[in-house]
């Protein structure tokens, strides 16, 4: 058990403090106050569909929530808002910013213990939020790069574990 999940009966603000600590540890601390379900703009029908699906998932989080689409569609906003609700309700969330974390994970290829610790965090997280899955930069030629086999293998290792161990 996590040392921050111990309840202290003498303080009325314990749950709030624990939620704040969970948010900080999740990796979302810099955006979580701004990316809420209430602040998600749903002016277009497709945006309303996304918001309705997110609210339904918060109420009954069965399976996985996936959203894909072009830049600016609100993917990060809506997923962060879902995680915010989970954190406020005491669930443990791990945020994985794909480009940063996959680069770190690949750099640990020769450091088996450190790599294992890092990937286990993603595999065993109660809630795992992967932002910008397979997002790559541009190569020297200016063309968008494709995910490498190492990217795909790491994603498979994480998602396959989570699929088989819900």
Secondary structure, DSSP 8 states (H G I E B T S, - for coil): --GGG---TT-TTHHHHHHHHHHHHHT-TTTTTT--TTTS---SHHHHHHHHHHHHHHHS--S------STTSSHHHHHHHHHHHHHHTT--EEEEEHHHHHHHHHHTTT-HHHHHHHHHHHHH-SEEEEESTT---B-TTS-B----HHHHHHHHHHHHHHHH--
